[in-house]
């Protein structure tokens, strides 16, 4: 596999997100900030399930059952399943995919898919340590008949290279876990409802886009971490998530968002719990996240990477074109407190203060 960029590869990065920025001097959480002008290219309607209940595991399984007709046709064509949890923290249970959420997914898969199933992650920390701390081994033992395995994608070390934009708006290569771009795999994202310190909110798309880049395996020298390349600036982060989602979305199977206990405030690792008691599922990751934002009371125009994904035709972001199965959104909606840096996060929407000279 070549690690060099061809001219065609670099030129392919110039996809326009169709953004015309607007300027706002003041910020207040209750005030809507107009979004950049955009024209979505995703015309089809999408289906999202929304379940409310007092049992996390049951909520997850029921959410998947509600979209069974959407999942099965594609699931039947795959050789194995990859469940991608969120292990951004290896020590804080509130910041990580709960073992019961994984059990809910496996409860759904049991009568429909006979394995193998890989619970696979590339944590910014020690992935195996996270598996141990969050009791994922108990999940493997309970579902042994389904051939469930834990897989550290950093340790496996297989990857596909794409270019993203660095802090100077230059192309830079990142290594994405090969399992997450394997056409033989049915990819299930096991995400959460969380406020975020850079891109306002993190749900399924963010979990996939920042979970896919690899870092060096523990003990390997020299140490490197491609996840860090996504933090070159608030504008670049949104756009780089789009570039990564364009690559990954071809292989996505189903998004599952566990909102049994969401995180508000200083997410994605240091926030506080919100007992939303919901579960969301869809084969359209953009639509799933759109419903998730509604459940969190987050204005959708604030989340740039999801708007970009919609503009690029990856999924449906227009709530009027999303069919919600299960409970209605309004009765389960809560107003999540956002990160302390929310005003700075929203600067992606305004004009750039420093730009290269206009020439030609």
N, C-alpha and C positions, 0 to 999 in steps of 0.2 A: 504494500500500500504506500503510495507516495505521500510524503508529508509536506510537499511544496505546493504552492498555489499556481494554477494555470491562469492565464489572462482571463479566460472565460469564467473561472471560479470567482476571481476578484470582481469582475464586472457584474457577476450575478448578485453581489452584495448591494448593488445600487438600487434595489427595489424601493420605490417611493412608498412611504406609508401614507402619503396624501395629507400631510399635516400642515395646517396653516396656524401658527401659534397666535394666541391672544394674550394680552397683558392685563394683569390685575394688580393694583397696588396693595390692597388689604385682603386679609384672609379671616374668615370666621367659619367655623365648622358648619353652622346652620345655613350659610350662604352658598348657593350653587355657583360654581365657576364654569362659565361656558367652555365646552370642550373644543378642541381644534376641529375645524371643518373636516368632515370625512364622509366618504361614500362607501358603505359596506358592499362587498362583492358576494356575500353569502346570502343567497335568496331563499334557500329551502327552510322549511320549518323544522324545529328540533324538539325533542321530547326530553323532559327532565322529571325524575321522580323526587318527591319530597315527603319524608316520613317523620312523624313526631311521636316520641314514646320514652318510657323510662328504662329501657334496656338497650344499651349501646349495640350489643351484638345482634339483637333482634332487629333493631332499626336498620342496620347496614344490610342484613340479608333481605329484609322486606323491600328496601329501596331498589335492590338489584332485581328482585322478582317482578316488581312493577314495570321494569323495562326489559323483561325476558325476551320479548319478541324482537327487540332491537339488538340484543347481545348474541343470541344463539346462532343466527345465520353465519356470523363471522367466527364465533368461537369454534364451531364445528370444523372449520377449515385449518385450524392451527395445531401444531405438534406439541406445544407446551405453553404454560401460562407464566408470566412474570408479574408478581405483585410488587410494585414500587412504593415502599412506605416513605414517610418523611422522618428522617433522623438527623435534622439539623443540629439538635443537641443530643449528646450521648448520655446525659445525666439528668435532664429535667423531663419528667414524664408528661407534663402539660404541653411541652413543645414537640413531642414525638408521637408517631402513630401508636395507638394503644393496641395491645395484643388482642383484646376483644374485637376490635375493628377488623383485624386480620381473620379472626375466627368467623365473623359474620360473612366475610367474602368467601371463605372456604366452605361455610355452611351452604351458601348458594351454589358454589361450584360442584360440591359433592355428587349430586345426582346427575350432573350435566357434563362433567369433564373428569376423566379418570387419571389425569396427571401425565407427566410430572408438572409440579408447580414450584417455582423459585421465588422466595421472598428475597429480593435483591436490592441492595442499596450501595451508594458510594457516598458515605458521610464525609463531611469536612474534617471530622475527628476520626476516631478508631471505630469502624463499623462493627467489628466483632464485639467490642466492648459495649456498644449500644444494644446489640442483640442480647447480650447477657443481662444488662441492666434492666431491660424492659421485658424480660421473660419470654422472648420469642422461642426459646427452646421448648417451652411448654406447648406452644402452638404446633411445632413439628411433631412432638410426641402424640398429641391428640389426633392429628390428621396423618399419621404415618401411612395409613392405607392409601392416601391420595398422593403418595410420593412427594411430600413437601420437603424442600431443602432451603437452607439459609445460604446466601451467596454474597460475599463482599466483592463488589464490582471493582474496587480499587486493587484488591488482591488478584482477581482474575486478570486484570490488566489489558484486556482486549478493547480496541477502540476504533472509532471512525472520526476523521478530522473534518471540521468545518471552520470557516473564518467568521470572526465577529469583529466589532469595532473597539479599539482601545481608547484610552483617555485622550489621545491626540487625533482621534478619528482615522487611525490607520488600521488596516486589516491585521488581525493577529489570530493564529491558529489555536483551537481548543480541541481536546480529545474527549469525545462522547462515548459512553459505555456501549460496546458493540451489542450487548443483549437488548438494548432499548431501540435498536434499529434493525432488528432481526425479523424478516418477514414471516418466519415460522412461529413467532411468539405472539400470544395475545397479551397485550400490556394492560394491566389494571393499575391505575394510580390510586393509592390509599392516602388521601390528603386530609387536611383539617381546615377549620375556619380560624384564621389568625390575622391580626393586624401585623404590619411589617414596617421595618425601619428605613426602607428605601423606596418601595413601590406600592405603598399604602396598604395593600392586602395580599396575602399569599394563600392560594387554594390549590387546585389541581395543576393548572398550567405552570405556575411558578415551581411547584414541587417537581415536576418533570424536567423543566428547563434548567434548574440549578442543581437537580439531583443527578442529571446525566453527565456533566463534566467530571472527569476523574481527577484524583490526586495520587501522589505516589503512595505505594503500599507501605505500611508501617515497617521501619527498619531499612527501607530502600534508600540508597544514596546515589545521587543528590536528591534532596526533597524538592518536590514541586506540587503546585496546586492550581489547576486550571479554573477552579471556581472563582478565584480571586480576580481573574481577568474580566469578570462581569461587573466589577465595581469601579469602573473607570470614570463614572459620573452618572448623575441621575438620569440624564437623557439617554446615554449609551446603554444603561442597564435595561430600560424599557425596550429599546430597539434590539439589543442583543438577545433578549428573551424571545422577541419575534423571530429573529434569524434562527434561533435554536428550535423554536416550536415548529417552524416551517419544515425542518429536517425530521423532527421526531413525530409530528402529527400523522405522517403517512402510516405509522405503525401503532397508533393508539387504539386500544380496544374499548375500555370503559373507565370513566372517572368516578371515584367514590369519595365523597367528602364527609368526614365524620365531624358533625357539629354537636355531638353530645355535650362536650365541654369545650367551647371555643376559647380563644385567647384574645383579649383586648389590650390596649395600651402598648407597652414597649415590646411587641413581638419582633422577630419570630421566636425568641428564646426567653425573654425576661418579662413577659406580660402577666396578666392576671386572668383567672378563669371566668367564663360566662356560661351559665347552665342553659344553653340553647336547646338541648335535647332533640336535635334533628339529625337526619342523614339525607344526603343528596346523591343521586346517581344519574349518569347519562353517558351515551356513547359520543356525545358532542362535549368536549372538555370546555369550550368557550361558553356554551350555554349553561353547563353545570356551574361554572364560576359566576356567571351572571346571576343565577338564582342565589348562589351563596352570598354575593354582595348584598342582595336584597335582604336576606336573612340577617345580615350584619348591620343593615342601615347605612351602607357605604355608597356614596354617589358613584355611579358607574363611569361617569366622565372623568373621574380622577385617576382611574387605573389605566395608564397609557398602554402597557403591553397587551392588555386584553382588547383594547380598541384597535391597536395595530393588527392583532391577529384576526379580528373581524374584517378589517379593511383588506387584509391579504387573502380572505376567503377560507380561513381555517375553520371557522365555526360561527354560530349564530349568537350575536350579542344584543339583538333587539328583543326586549322582553315581550313585545306584542307578537313575535313570531316563535315564541317558545310555549309549548304545551306542557303544563305542569300536571303530573299525575300524583295522586295522594292528597295531602292536606294543602290548603291554600297558603300562600306566603304570608299574608297580612297577620294572621293570628300567631305566627311563630316568630315574627320579626322582632329583633332587639336592636337597640342603638349601641353599637360597640364604640367604646372610646378608642381613638386612634393614637398613633405613636406621638411622643412629645415633639418630634421633629417634623410633624405633618406639614407645616407651612413650607419648610425647606424642601420636602419631598415634592410638593406640588409645583415647584419651579420648572419642572419639565414642560409645563403648559405655557410658560411665558416666553418672551424673546430672549435670545442669547445676548449677553452683555459684551462678549468678545467673540468676534467672528473674523475669519481671514478676509483680506482685502478683496473687493470685487474687481475682477479683471475681465477684459475681453468684451 
